[in-house]
């Protein structure tokens, strides 16, 4: 057990606002889906692969984000590296703000 000074905080501000990963639909079932997609995509970022680059993925991402009607179907999921994920999420957030919504 850690002292009060070094205890890990209970999530970030964004997590408190958006809810836990389980509340957002990323629980044990998502862990199984993530494993399957990472295996299918050989652990490589598919965004980079389309540009002729080989980059290890760190996450599985929705091609069409859930906020825009995307689903958890395998054909809407792909392995993605951190830089591509950051860029793609920023684009999705810009679109959401232009629609008057928030992500």
MOBELTA-V838705 format. One record per backbone hydrogen bond with DSSP energy under -1.0 kcal/mol. NH is the residue of the N-H (numbers start at 0). CO is the residue of the C=O. Records with the same first field share a line. If there is no record, write none. Layout:
NH=CO ; CO
//
This chain:
10=8
15=11
16=12
17=13
18=14
23=19
24=21
25=20
30=26
31=27
32=28
33=29
34=30
35=31
36=32
37=33
38=34
39=35
40=36
41=38
42=37
43=40
44=54
45=78
48=44
49=45
50=47
51=48
52=47
56=42
57=79
58=79
60=77
62=75
67=64
68=65
69=64
75=72
76=73
77=60
79=58
84=80
85=81
86=82
87=83
88=84
89=85
90=86
91=87
92=88
93=89
94=90
95=91
96=92
97=93
98=94
99=96
100=95
//
